[in-house]
Amino acid sequence: MEAVAKLNDCPTSPRKMRLVVDLIRGERVEKALYILKYTNKEAAQRVEKLLLSAIKNWEAKNEGQRPEDNELFVKTVTVDGGRQLKRLRPAPQGRGHRIRKRSNHVTIIVDTKNVQTETK
């Protein structure tokens, strides 16, 4: 049984977020939380909070079961581009350069590797 958590309009560029997300894709949940806790990037804190939310969503769907017993792992993680805030920065000779402040949408899906408990 899989569970989903989404983070919309996170004010970090998708490229920076993908660097962090690529570290935890396919890992067990305990190891992914450990990696995110000790990754020295701002995006890691946001992804860690989102992963904890996905774990809680899984626990809500599967009452009475523990994530440690069912070998919960990060099945898929996607980072999509969100809206862009467009700003102007002063440039030489009276011109203006456009600044694009990017945001992203992150989706995490966690699932169990232990198939026998689901069929019982």
C-alpha positions as CSV (number, residue, x, y, z in Angstrom):
1,M,0.0,0.0,0.0
2,E,1.6,3.3,-1.1
3,A,1.2,6.7,0.3
4,V,1.7,10.1,-1.3
5,A,2.8,13.5,0.0
6,K,3.0,16.7,-2.1
7,L,4.7,20.0,-1.6
8,N,3.5,22.8,-4.0
9,D,5.2,26.1,-4.8
10,C,8.4,25.5,-2.8
11,P,10.5,28.7,-3.3
12,T,13.6,26.8,-4.5
13,S,14.7,26.3,-8.0
14,P,13.9,22.8,-9.4
15,R,17.5,22.2,-10.3
16,K,18.7,22.7,-6.7
17,M,15.8,20.5,-5.4
18,R,16.6,17.7,-7.8
19,L,20.2,17.5,-6.4
20,V,18.8,16.6,-3.0
21,V,15.9,14.4,-4.2
22,D,18.3,12.2,-6.3
23,L,20.1,11.2,-3.1
24,I,17.1,9.5,-1.6
25,R,15.3,8.0,-4.6
26,G,14.9,4.2,-4.0
27,E,16.3,4.2,-0.5
28,R,14.7,2.8,2.6
29,V,12.9,5.4,4.7
30,E,15.3,5.3,7.7
31,K,18.3,5.7,5.5
32,A,16.7,8.5,3.5
33,L,15.9,10.4,6.7
34,Y,19.5,10.0,7.8
35,I,20.8,11.2,4.5
36,L,18.5,14.3,4.5
37,K,19.4,15.1,8.1
38,Y,23.1,15.4,7.3
39,T,22.9,16.9,3.9
40,N,24.1,20.5,4.0
41,K,21.6,22.1,1.7
42,E,18.5,24.2,2.4
43,A,16.3,22.0,0.2
44,A,17.1,18.9,2.4
45,Q,15.1,20.3,5.3
46,R,12.0,20.8,3.1
47,V,12.3,17.3,1.6
48,E,12.9,15.8,5.1
49,K,9.7,17.4,6.3
50,L,7.8,16.1,3.2
51,L,9.1,12.6,3.7
52,L,7.9,12.6,7.3
53,S,4.5,13.6,6.1
54,A,4.5,10.8,3.5
55,I,5.4,8.3,6.3
56,K,2.5,9.6,8.5
57,N,0.1,9.3,5.5
58,W,1.2,5.7,5.1
59,E,0.6,5.1,8.8
60,A,-2.9,6.6,8.5
61,K,-3.7,4.2,5.7
62,N,-2.3,1.2,7.4
63,E,-3.4,1.4,11.0
64,G,-1.7,-1.0,13.4
65,Q,1.4,-1.5,11.3
66,R,4.8,0.0,11.7
67,P,7.0,1.4,8.9
68,E,10.1,-0.4,10.3
69,D,8.4,-3.8,10.1
70,N,7.1,-3.4,6.6
71,E,10.4,-2.2,5.0
72,L,9.0,1.2,3.8
73,F,11.0,2.7,1.0
74,V,10.9,5.8,-1.2
75,K,9.3,4.5,-4.4
76,T,9.2,7.6,-6.6
77,V,10.2,11.2,-6.1
78,T,9.4,13.9,-8.8
79,V,10.3,17.5,-9.0
80,D,8.4,19.7,-11.4
81,G,8.7,23.3,-12.1
82,G,6.3,25.6,-10.4
83,R,5.3,29.2,-11.0
84,Q,8.0,31.8,-11.7
85,L,8.0,35.3,-10.1
86,K,9.4,37.7,-12.7
87,R,11.3,40.7,-11.4
88,L,13.4,43.4,-13.0
89,R,17.0,44.2,-11.9
90,P,18.6,47.5,-12.9
91,A,21.3,47.1,-15.5
92,P,23.8,49.6,-17.1
93,Q,22.6,52.4,-19.4
94,G,19.0,52.5,-18.1
95,R,18.2,49.0,-19.1
96,G,16.5,46.3,-17.0
97,H,17.4,42.6,-16.8
98,R,14.7,40.1,-16.0
99,I,15.2,37.9,-12.9
100,R,13.1,34.7,-12.7
101,K,12.6,33.5,-9.2
102,R,11.7,29.9,-9.7
103,S,9.7,27.5,-7.5
104,N,8.9,23.8,-7.7
105,H,6.4,21.1,-6.9
106,V,7.7,17.9,-5.2
107,T,5.8,14.6,-5.0
108,I,7.0,11.7,-2.8
109,I,5.5,8.2,-3.0
110,V,6.5,5.7,-0.3
111,D,5.6,2.0,-0.5
112,T,6.4,-1.3,1.2
113,K,8.7,-4.0,0.0
114,N,7.2,-6.7,2.1
115,V,4.4,-8.1,-0.1
116,Q,3.4,-11.0,2.1
117,T,1.7,-8.8,4.8
118,E,-0.5,-7.2,2.2
119,T,-1.9,-10.5,0.9
120,K,-2.9,-11.9,4.3
